[in-house]
Amino acid sequence: MSNTNEPNDSFDWGRLWRWTRDVPERRDDVVAVVQGAVGSRIPVGDVDATPSLDIRLSGAVLDPSHTLVVPDARPHLVVMIHGLMATERFWGQVSSPGFDSRLAADLDATVVCVRYNSGRHISTNGEELAAALDALVAHWPVPVEQVTLVAHSMGGLVARSAIHYSVELPWIALCRRLVLLGVPQRGAPLEQVAHIAAFTLAAIPNPWTWGISWLLRQRSEGIRDLRHGYLVHEEWQERHDESLTIGRRHLVPLTTHIDHYCAAGSVGPSEHHVVSKLVGDGMVTPFSAKDEGVTGALTDRVATETRVFPGVSHVGIAGDDDVYAQVLIWCQTS
């Protein structure tokens, strides 16, 4: 039962949205932050508040509902997927040139980037990405020989969800590898702390703690899904958002014909340093990124290959030269 004096969810998120969408400079970046933070709390009446997922080439949106016109289209498609509160421009913002343009040249591939609303449920974006990739491959101007997915942070969970929902789609047979960069496969510690704090503060009969709890509970559905790395609809459909949870109920297996590669960062001097174990790259621990068992033992979801990069932050992992060198090796593995 809720406390009668507890603040209600009446903040005018629509006003905030209308202000941010009119910001002239870097509007898309500001919009991505607001979407990722509060998600569906933006009123449905603001049509462009929750846009559908799309796939872009050199910034232009591709319409895969018919045969595409792509100059110098290559048979190897590399799909880049950004993380929370970002857009496809993230790759070029982290480093110049970004991983996207570097992979296009080094792999003789066409690189396309996904843009999605990171405030929506991960599985919602995943299912939509599955359909978008199937249409993209079907209408690519040259026969596609292989598809490589490269994803950062939340984007890796969206990619894994898309693979799960593609089991009966033709494109999945062409997917050769998935490269995960700092992906919280076992959840993000900060979201877990925020969830516990909101639950605890709501139980204290004090208007100040209720107010802080209310603010914490404005987190978007996407952020809440980061708690334990939810990949499927059932995880959030079967649970109440405010209840305390220990872990995932639905452990999604890796697809056997797809090679999974995992890169994790660490602000500590080594993977096993106490700082690395507690905070990892500042957002994701190596334990979570590698989807290890509680004791550190390997699970049946162990990646084809994993590597931890000491001194590399959560954002930096998507632009670090040493990380790129490893990603390139993984992408060139047949």
VOMARTOR-919066 format. One record per residue (C-alpha): residue number from 1; residue in one letter; chain; x, y, z. Coordinates in nm, 3 decimals, m for minus. Layout:
VOMARTOR-919066
+-----+-----+-------+---------+---------+---------+
|   n | res | chain |       X |       Y |       Z |
+-----+-----+-------+---------+---------+---------+
| NUM |   a |     A |       X |       Y |       Z |
...
+-----+-----+-------+---------+---------+---------+
//
This chain:
VOMARTOR-919066
+-----+-----+-------+---------+---------+---------+
|   n | res | chain |       X |       Y |       Z |
+-----+-----+-------+---------+---------+---------+
|   1 |   m |     A |   0.000 |   0.000 |   0.000 |
|   2 |   s |     A |   0.140 |   0.341 |  m0.092 |
|   3 |   n |     A |   0.181 |   0.623 |   0.158 |
|   4 |   t |     A |  m0.094 |   0.885 |   0.128 |
|   5 |   n |     A |   0.151 |   1.170 |   0.178 |
|   6 |   e |     A |   0.393 |   1.039 |  m0.080 |
|   7 |   p |     A |   0.447 |   1.274 |  m0.380 |
|   8 |   n |     A |   0.252 |   1.173 |  m0.687 |
|   9 |   d |     A |   0.390 |   1.141 |  m1.037 |
|  10 |   s |     A |   0.256 |   1.476 |  m1.158 |
|  11 |   f |     A |   0.568 |   1.650 |  m1.285 |
|  12 |   d |     A |   0.513 |   1.808 |  m1.627 |
|  13 |   w |     A |   0.762 |   1.605 |  m1.828 |
|  14 |   g |     A |   0.592 |   1.734 |  m2.142 |
|  15 |   r |     A |   0.709 |   2.088 |  m2.069 |
|  16 |   l |     A |   1.066 |   1.964 |  m2.024 |
|  17 |   w |     A |   1.041 |   1.770 |  m2.350 |
|  18 |   r |     A |   0.907 |   2.069 |  m2.545 |
|  19 |   w |     A |   1.196 |   2.279 |  m2.416 |
|  20 |   t |     A |   1.467 |   2.026 |  m2.501 |
|  21 |   r |     A |   1.339 |   1.952 |  m2.851 |
|  22 |   d |     A |   1.371 |   2.321 |  m2.935 |
|  23 |   v |     A |   1.736 |   2.344 |  m2.826 |
|  24 |   p |     A |   1.908 |   2.459 |  m3.148 |
|  25 |   e |     A |   2.254 |   2.318 |  m3.082 |
|  26 |   r |     A |   2.305 |   1.942 |  m3.049 |
|  27 |   r |     A |   1.930 |   1.895 |  m3.019 |
|  28 |   d |     A |   1.946 |   1.522 |  m3.095 |
|  29 |   d |     A |   2.197 |   1.464 |  m2.817 |
|  30 |   v |     A |   1.984 |   1.651 |  m2.561 |
|  31 |   v |     A |   1.673 |   1.466 |  m2.675 |
|  32 |   a |     A |   1.853 |   1.130 |  m2.640 |
|  33 |   v |     A |   1.947 |   1.214 |  m2.280 |
|  34 |   v |     A |   1.590 |   1.310 |  m2.187 |
|  35 |   q |     A |   1.446 |   1.003 |  m2.360 |
|  36 |   g |     A |   1.692 |   0.772 |  m2.187 |
|  37 |   a |     A |   1.632 |   0.930 |  m1.848 |
|  38 |   v |     A |   1.252 |   0.940 |  m1.826 |
|  39 |   g |     A |   1.130 |   0.731 |  m2.120 |
|  40 |   s |     A |   0.754 |   0.694 |  m2.150 |
|  41 |   r |     A |   0.688 |   0.975 |  m1.902 |
|  42 |   i |     A |   0.708 |   1.205 |  m2.203 |
|  43 |   p |     A |   0.343 |   1.245 |  m2.314 |
|  44 |   v |     A |   0.232 |   1.029 |  m2.607 |
|  45 |   g |     A |   0.085 |   1.342 |  m2.768 |
|  46 |   d |     A |   0.438 |   1.460 |  m2.840 |
|  47 |   v |     A |   0.465 |   1.241 |  m3.148 |
|  48 |   d |     A |   0.841 |   1.261 |  m3.192 |
|  49 |   a |     A |   0.909 |   1.201 |  m2.822 |
|  50 |   t |     A |   0.933 |   0.825 |  m2.864 |
|  51 |   p |     A |   1.041 |   0.767 |  m3.226 |
|  52 |   s |     A |   1.069 |   0.424 |  m3.374 |
|  53 |   l |     A |   1.410 |   0.266 |  m3.401 |
|  54 |   d |     A |   1.585 |   0.340 |  m3.730 |
|  55 |   i |     A |   1.904 |   0.246 |  m3.915 |
|  56 |   r |     A |   2.127 |   0.515 |  m4.058 |
|  57 |   l |     A |   2.406 |   0.537 |  m4.313 |
|  58 |   s |     A |   2.629 |   0.846 |  m4.292 |
|  59 |   g |     A |   2.358 |   1.013 |  m4.085 |
|  60 |   a |     A |   2.075 |   0.952 |  m4.332 |
|  61 |   v |     A |   1.784 |   0.727 |  m4.232 |
|  62 |   l |     A |   1.752 |   0.414 |  m4.446 |
|  63 |   d |     A |   1.407 |   0.295 |  m4.550 |
|  64 |   p |     A |   1.440 |  m0.084 |  m4.582 |
|  65 |   s |     A |   1.080 |  m0.131 |  m4.697 |
|  66 |   h |     A |   1.208 |  m0.146 |  m5.056 |
|  67 |   t |     A |   1.537 |  m0.205 |  m5.239 |
|  68 |   l |     A |   1.790 |   0.044 |  m5.108 |
|  69 |   v |     A |   2.016 |   0.268 |  m5.311 |
|  70 |   v |     A |   2.354 |   0.257 |  m5.138 |
|  71 |   p |     A |   2.660 |   0.374 |  m5.332 |
|  72 |   d |     A |   2.941 |   0.117 |  m5.320 |
|  73 |   a |     A |   2.737 |  m0.119 |  m5.101 |
|  74 |   r |     A |   2.947 |  m0.405 |  m4.964 |
|  75 |   p |     A |   2.837 |  m0.765 |  m4.895 |
|  76 |   h |     A |   2.968 |  m0.738 |  m4.536 |
|  77 |   l |     A |   2.733 |  m0.535 |  m4.316 |
|  78 |   v |     A |   2.860 |  m0.401 |  m3.983 |
|  79 |   v |     A |   2.585 |  m0.273 |  m3.754 |
|  80 |   m |     A |   2.686 |  m0.032 |  m3.475 |
|  81 |   i |     A |   2.454 |   0.007 |  m3.174 |
|  82 |   h |     A |   2.499 |   0.288 |  m2.920 |
|  83 |   g |     A |   2.423 |   0.277 |  m2.549 |
|  84 |   l |     A |   2.205 |   0.464 |  m2.300 |
|  85 |   m |     A |   2.122 |   0.831 |  m2.366 |
|  86 |   a |     A |   2.317 |   0.843 |  m2.693 |
|  87 |   t |     A |   2.269 |   0.855 |  m3.068 |
|  88 |   e |     A |   2.460 |   0.702 |  m3.358 |
|  89 |   r |     A |   2.694 |   1.004 |  m3.345 |
|  90 |   f |     A |   2.836 |   0.863 |  m3.020 |
|  91 |   w |     A |   3.104 |   0.667 |  m3.207 |
|  92 |   g |     A |   3.252 |   0.977 |  m3.366 |
|  93 |   q |     A |   3.220 |   1.178 |  m3.046 |
|  94 |   v |     A |   3.423 |   0.931 |  m2.840 |
|  95 |   s |     A |   3.713 |   0.921 |  m3.086 |
|  96 |   s |     A |   3.801 |   1.066 |  m3.423 |
|  97 |   p |     A |   3.786 |   0.880 |  m3.644 |
|  98 |   g |     A |   3.528 |   0.663 |  m3.469 |
|  99 |   f |     A |   3.510 |   0.286 |  m3.460 |
| 100 |   d |     A |   3.238 |   0.302 |  m3.727 |
| 101 |   s |     A |   3.445 |   0.472 |  m3.996 |
| 102 |   r |     A |   3.758 |   0.276 |  m3.904 |
| 103 |   l |     A |   3.582 |  m0.060 |  m3.936 |
| 104 |   a |     A |   3.432 |   0.040 |  m4.271 |
| 105 |   a |     A |   3.781 |   0.096 |  m4.411 |
| 106 |   d |     A |   3.965 |  m0.189 |  m4.239 |
| 107 |   l |     A |   3.702 |  m0.456 |  m4.309 |
| 108 |   d |     A |   3.598 |  m0.338 |  m4.657 |
| 109 |   a |     A |   3.246 |  m0.331 |  m4.518 |
| 110 |   t |     A |   2.947 |  m0.102 |  m4.519 |
| 111 |   v |     A |   2.885 |   0.025 |  m4.168 |
| 112 |   v |     A |   2.535 |   0.129 |  m4.065 |
| 113 |   c |     A |   2.437 |   0.271 |  m3.728 |
| 114 |   v |     A |   2.125 |   0.216 |  m3.522 |
| 115 |   r |     A |   1.944 |   0.497 |  m3.342 |
| 116 |   y |     A |   1.686 |   0.401 |  m3.080 |
| 117 |   n |     A |   1.507 |   0.551 |  m2.782 |
| 118 |   s |     A |   1.705 |   0.412 |  m2.490 |
| 119 |   g |     A |   1.427 |   0.501 |  m2.245 |
| 120 |   r |     A |   1.206 |   0.223 |  m2.382 |
| 121 |   h |     A |   1.229 |  m0.135 |  m2.260 |
| 122 |   i |     A |   1.538 |  m0.312 |  m2.392 |
| 123 |   s |     A |   1.329 |  m0.600 |  m2.523 |
| 124 |   t |     A |   1.098 |  m0.358 |  m2.710 |
| 125 |   n |     A |   1.397 |  m0.210 |  m2.887 |
| 126 |   g |     A |   1.542 |  m0.557 |  m2.939 |
| 127 |   e |     A |   1.233 |  m0.694 |  m3.109 |
| 128 |   e |     A |   1.207 |  m0.386 |  m3.328 |
| 129 |   l |     A |   1.576 |  m0.409 |  m3.421 |
| 130 |   a |     A |   1.528 |  m0.773 |  m3.521 |
| 131 |   a |     A |   1.259 |  m0.678 |  m3.772 |
| 132 |   a |     A |   1.460 |  m0.378 |  m3.899 |
| 133 |   l |     A |   1.771 |  m0.589 |  m3.962 |
| 134 |   d |     A |   1.569 |  m0.853 |  m4.143 |
| 135 |   a |     A |   1.422 |  m0.589 |  m4.373 |
| 136 |   l |     A |   1.764 |  m0.425 |  m4.423 |
| 137 |   v |     A |   1.928 |  m0.750 |  m4.531 |
| 138 |   a |     A |   1.635 |  m0.842 |  m4.755 |
| 139 |   h |     A |   1.651 |  m0.510 |  m4.942 |
| 140 |   w |     A |   2.028 |  m0.455 |  m4.945 |
| 141 |   p |     A |   2.136 |  m0.371 |  m5.303 |
| 142 |   v |     A |   2.392 |  m0.654 |  m5.315 |
| 143 |   p |     A |   2.361 |  m1.004 |  m5.166 |
| 144 |   v |     A |   2.469 |  m0.993 |  m4.801 |
| 145 |   e |     A |   2.736 |  m1.248 |  m4.713 |
| 146 |   q |     A |   2.776 |  m1.171 |  m4.344 |
| 147 |   v |     A |   2.652 |  m0.940 |  m4.069 |
| 148 |   t |     A |   2.860 |  m0.823 |  m3.773 |
| 149 |   l |     A |   2.707 |  m0.647 |  m3.473 |
| 150 |   v |     A |   2.920 |  m0.411 |  m3.261 |
| 151 |   a |     A |   2.747 |  m0.268 |  m2.956 |
| 152 |   h |     A |   2.830 |  m0.052 |  m2.655 |
| 153 |   s |     A |   2.673 |  m0.072 |  m2.307 |
| 154 |   m |     A |   2.291 |  m0.096 |  m2.324 |
| 155 |   g |     A |   2.325 |  m0.141 |  m2.699 |
| 156 |   g |     A |   2.476 |  m0.484 |  m2.637 |
| 157 |   l |     A |   2.164 |  m0.591 |  m2.448 |
| 158 |   v |     A |   1.948 |  m0.457 |  m2.731 |
| 159 |   a |     A |   2.160 |  m0.660 |  m2.976 |
| 160 |   r |     A |   2.130 |  m0.978 |  m2.771 |
| 161 |   s |     A |   1.755 |  m0.922 |  m2.743 |
| 162 |   a |     A |   1.733 |  m0.871 |  m3.120 |
| 163 |   i |     A |   1.915 |  m1.199 |  m3.179 |
| 164 |   h |     A |   1.674 |  m1.374 |  m2.941 |
| 165 |   y |     A |   1.371 |  m1.238 |  m3.129 |
| 166 |   s |     A |   1.524 |  m1.324 |  m3.469 |
| 167 |   v |     A |   1.522 |  m1.700 |  m3.426 |
| 168 |   e |     A |   1.275 |  m1.742 |  m3.714 |
| 169 |   l |     A |   1.396 |  m1.451 |  m3.930 |
| 170 |   p |     A |   1.614 |  m1.514 |  m4.239 |
| 171 |   w |     A |   1.879 |  m1.250 |  m4.160 |
| 172 |   i |     A |   2.000 |  m1.428 |  m3.846 |
| 173 |   a |     A |   2.163 |  m1.704 |  m4.053 |
| 174 |   l |     A |   2.403 |  m1.441 |  m4.189 |
| 175 |   c |     A |   2.500 |  m1.302 |  m3.850 |
| 176 |   r |     A |   2.854 |  m1.420 |  m3.784 |
| 177 |   r |     A |   2.963 |  m1.231 |  m3.473 |
| 178 |   l |     A |   2.856 |  m0.999 |  m3.193 |
| 179 |   v |     A |   3.114 |  m0.772 |  m3.029 |
| 180 |   l |     A |   3.012 |  m0.640 |  m2.686 |
| 181 |   l |     A |   3.187 |  m0.333 |  m2.542 |
| 182 |   g |     A |   3.126 |  m0.270 |  m2.172 |
| 183 |   v |     A |   2.785 |  m0.440 |  m2.175 |
| 184 |   p |     A |   2.614 |  m0.499 |  m1.835 |
| 185 |   q |     A |   2.500 |  m0.854 |  m1.906 |
| 186 |   r |     A |   2.448 |  m0.919 |  m1.535 |
| 187 |   g |     A |   2.324 |  m0.571 |  m1.461 |
| 188 |   a |     A |   2.460 |  m0.226 |  m1.383 |
| 189 |   p |     A |   2.562 |  m0.162 |  m1.019 |
| 190 |   l |     A |   2.443 |   0.201 |  m1.023 |
| 191 |   e |     A |   2.091 |   0.101 |  m1.127 |
| 192 |   q |     A |   2.086 |  m0.170 |  m0.862 |
| 193 |   v |     A |   2.186 |   0.084 |  m0.595 |
| 194 |   a |     A |   1.926 |   0.334 |  m0.720 |
| 195 |   h |     A |   1.655 |   0.069 |  m0.709 |
| 196 |   i |     A |   1.739 |  m0.038 |  m0.354 |
| 197 |   a |     A |   1.760 |   0.327 |  m0.242 |
| 198 |   a |     A |   1.419 |   0.410 |  m0.391 |
| 199 |   f |     A |   1.261 |   0.106 |  m0.228 |
| 200 |   t |     A |   1.417 |   0.179 |   0.112 |
| 201 |   l |     A |   1.345 |   0.552 |   0.118 |
| 202 |   a |     A |   0.980 |   0.498 |   0.023 |
| 203 |   a |     A |   0.936 |   0.283 |   0.335 |
| 204 |   i |     A |   1.056 |   0.558 |   0.572 |
| 205 |   p |     A |   0.762 |   0.776 |   0.694 |
| 206 |   n |     A |   0.926 |   1.107 |   0.616 |
| 207 |   p |     A |   0.826 |   1.351 |   0.337 |
| 208 |   w |     A |   1.191 |   1.420 |   0.251 |
| 209 |   t |     A |   1.274 |   1.055 |   0.197 |
| 210 |   w |     A |   0.949 |   1.010 |   0.003 |
| 211 |   g |     A |   1.049 |   1.300 |  m0.221 |
| 212 |   i |     A |   1.393 |   1.153 |  m0.292 |
| 213 |   s |     A |   1.235 |   0.814 |  m0.354 |
| 214 |   w |     A |   0.992 |   0.971 |  m0.601 |
| 215 |   l |     A |   1.277 |   1.133 |  m0.792 |
| 216 |   l |     A |   1.462 |   0.803 |  m0.812 |
| 217 |   r |     A |   1.147 |   0.629 |  m0.937 |
| 218 |   q |     A |   1.129 |   0.857 |  m1.240 |
| 219 |   r |     A |   1.395 |   0.641 |  m1.406 |
| 220 |   s |     A |   1.296 |   0.521 |  m1.750 |
| 221 |   e |     A |   1.197 |   0.164 |  m1.834 |
| 222 |   g |     A |   1.527 |   0.124 |  m2.017 |
| 223 |   i |     A |   1.731 |   0.220 |  m1.712 |
| 224 |   r |     A |   1.525 |  m0.013 |  m1.491 |
| 225 |   d |     A |   1.596 |  m0.298 |  m1.735 |
| 226 |   l |     A |   1.967 |  m0.241 |  m1.673 |
| 227 |   r |     A |   1.918 |  m0.362 |  m1.314 |
| 228 |   h |     A |   1.988 |  m0.722 |  m1.410 |
| 229 |   g |     A |   2.035 |  m0.698 |  m1.787 |
| 230 |   y |     A |   1.682 |  m0.791 |  m1.894 |
| 231 |   l |     A |   1.657 |  m0.915 |  m2.254 |
| 232 |   v |     A |   1.300 |  m1.042 |  m2.293 |
| 233 |   h |     A |   0.951 |  m0.902 |  m2.241 |
| 234 |   e |     A |   0.867 |  m1.156 |  m1.972 |
| 235 |   e |     A |   1.119 |  m1.007 |  m1.728 |
| 236 |   w |     A |   0.936 |  m0.676 |  m1.693 |
| 237 |   q |     A |   0.586 |  m0.807 |  m1.768 |
| 238 |   e |     A |   0.601 |  m1.056 |  m1.480 |
| 239 |   r |     A |   0.750 |  m0.824 |  m1.217 |
| 240 |   h |     A |   0.643 |  m0.506 |  m1.040 |
| 241 |   d |     A |   0.895 |  m0.233 |  m1.110 |
| 242 |   e |     A |   0.924 |  m0.132 |  m0.744 |
| 243 |   s |     A |   0.974 |  m0.479 |  m0.597 |
| 244 |   l |     A |   1.318 |  m0.591 |  m0.488 |
| 245 |   t |     A |   1.468 |  m0.841 |  m0.730 |
| 246 |   i |     A |   1.777 |  m1.058 |  m0.704 |
| 247 |   g |     A |   1.848 |  m1.146 |  m1.066 |
| 248 |   r |     A |   1.705 |  m1.256 |  m1.398 |
| 249 |   r |     A |   1.437 |  m1.521 |  m1.427 |
| 250 |   h |     A |   1.494 |  m1.578 |  m1.797 |
| 251 |   l |     A |   1.853 |  m1.665 |  m1.884 |
| 252 |   v |     A |   1.878 |  m1.624 |  m2.259 |
| 253 |   p |     A |   2.132 |  m1.866 |  m2.413 |
| 254 |   l |     A |   2.386 |  m1.756 |  m2.671 |
| 255 |   t |     A |   2.308 |  m1.845 |  m3.030 |
| 256 |   t |     A |   2.546 |  m2.126 |  m3.122 |
| 257 |   h |     A |   2.638 |  m2.018 |  m3.478 |
| 258 |   i |     A |   2.728 |  m1.662 |  m3.368 |
| 259 |   d |     A |   3.069 |  m1.587 |  m3.217 |
| 260 |   h |     A |   3.034 |  m1.365 |  m2.910 |
| 261 |   y |     A |   3.325 |  m1.140 |  m2.812 |
| 262 |   c |     A |   3.334 |  m0.937 |  m2.494 |
| 263 |   a |     A |   3.554 |  m0.638 |  m2.405 |
| 264 |   a |     A |   3.536 |  m0.494 |  m2.053 |
| 265 |   g |     A |   3.700 |  m0.187 |  m1.905 |
| 266 |   s |     A |   3.845 |  m0.139 |  m1.560 |
| 267 |   v |     A |   3.946 |   0.180 |  m1.378 |
| 268 |   g |     A |   4.174 |  m0.031 |  m1.158 |
| 269 |   p |     A |   4.522 |  m0.149 |  m1.258 |
| 270 |   s |     A |   4.397 |  m0.504 |  m1.321 |
| 271 |   e |     A |   4.079 |  m0.705 |  m1.356 |
| 272 |   h |     A |   4.121 |  m0.858 |  m1.010 |
| 273 |   h |     A |   4.200 |  m0.535 |  m0.824 |
| 274 |   v |     A |   3.941 |  m0.455 |  m0.556 |
| 275 |   v |     A |   3.845 |  m0.129 |  m0.730 |
| 276 |   s |     A |   3.782 |  m0.316 |  m1.054 |
| 277 |   k |     A |   3.565 |  m0.571 |  m0.881 |
| 278 |   l |     A |   3.357 |  m0.300 |  m0.712 |
| 279 |   v |     A |   3.314 |  m0.039 |  m0.987 |
| 280 |   g |     A |   3.464 |  m0.196 |  m1.299 |
| 281 |   d |     A |   3.488 |   0.069 |  m1.570 |
| 282 |   g |     A |   3.288 |   0.312 |  m1.357 |
| 283 |   m |     A |   2.954 |   0.173 |  m1.474 |
| 284 |   v |     A |   2.996 |  m0.199 |  m1.550 |
| 285 |   t |     A |   3.210 |  m0.458 |  m1.370 |
| 286 |   p |     A |   3.406 |  m0.726 |  m1.561 |
| 287 |   f |     A |   3.192 |  m0.982 |  m1.375 |
| 288 |   s |     A |   2.878 |  m0.835 |  m1.532 |
| 289 |   a |     A |   3.033 |  m0.769 |  m1.874 |
| 290 |   k |     A |   3.151 |  m1.131 |  m1.906 |
| 291 |   d |     A |   2.826 |  m1.275 |  m1.763 |
| 292 |   e |     A |   3.019 |  m1.491 |  m1.518 |
| 293 |   g |     A |   2.866 |  m1.702 |  m1.245 |
| 294 |   v |     A |   2.844 |  m1.564 |  m0.892 |
| 295 |   t |     A |   3.161 |  m1.749 |  m0.793 |
| 296 |   g |     A |   3.345 |  m1.636 |  m1.105 |
| 297 |   a |     A |   3.295 |  m1.975 |  m1.268 |
| 298 |   l |     A |   3.218 |  m1.992 |  m1.638 |
| 299 |   t |     A |   2.853 |  m2.029 |  m1.736 |
| 300 |   d |     A |   2.691 |  m2.182 |  m2.042 |
| 301 |   r |     A |   2.673 |  m1.825 |  m2.174 |
| 302 |   v |     A |   3.049 |  m1.777 |  m2.183 |
| 303 |   a |     A |   3.166 |  m1.571 |  m2.481 |
| 304 |   t |     A |   3.392 |  m1.706 |  m2.753 |
| 305 |   e |     A |   3.663 |  m1.475 |  m2.622 |
| 306 |   t |     A |   3.680 |  m1.203 |  m2.355 |
| 307 |   r |     A |   3.937 |  m0.940 |  m2.268 |
| 308 |   v |     A |   3.959 |  m0.683 |  m1.987 |
| 309 |   f |     A |   4.135 |  m0.351 |  m2.050 |
| 310 |   p |     A |   4.278 |  m0.196 |  m1.730 |
| 311 |   g |     A |   4.262 |   0.183 |  m1.713 |
| 312 |   v |     A |   3.981 |   0.208 |  m1.969 |
| 313 |   s |     A |   3.655 |   0.377 |  m1.868 |
| 314 |   h |     A |   3.300 |   0.291 |  m1.966 |
| 315 |   v |     A |   3.284 |   0.556 |  m2.237 |
| 316 |   g |     A |   3.650 |   0.525 |  m2.331 |
| 317 |   i |     A |   3.612 |   0.158 |  m2.424 |
| 318 |   a |     A |   3.426 |   0.266 |  m2.738 |
| 319 |   g |     A |   3.715 |   0.483 |  m2.857 |
| 320 |   d |     A |   4.035 |   0.335 |  m2.715 |
| 321 |   d |     A |   4.301 |   0.235 |  m2.973 |
| 322 |   d |     A |   4.393 |  m0.090 |  m2.795 |
| 323 |   v |     A |   4.028 |  m0.187 |  m2.775 |
| 324 |   y |     A |   3.985 |  m0.111 |  m3.144 |
| 325 |   a |     A |   4.284 |  m0.328 |  m3.235 |
| 326 |   q |     A |   4.121 |  m0.618 |  m3.049 |
| 327 |   v |     A |   3.780 |  m0.552 |  m3.204 |
| 328 |   l |     A |   3.938 |  m0.554 |  m3.550 |
| 329 |   i |     A |   4.103 |  m0.890 |  m3.483 |
| 330 |   w |     A |   3.772 |  m1.033 |  m3.365 |
| 331 |   c |     A |   3.590 |  m0.897 |  m3.671 |
| 332 |   q |     A |   3.850 |  m1.047 |  m3.905 |
| 333 |   t |     A |   3.819 |  m1.391 |  m3.747 |
| 334 |   s |     A |   3.639 |  m1.622 |  m3.987 |
+-----+-----+-------+---------+---------+---------+
//
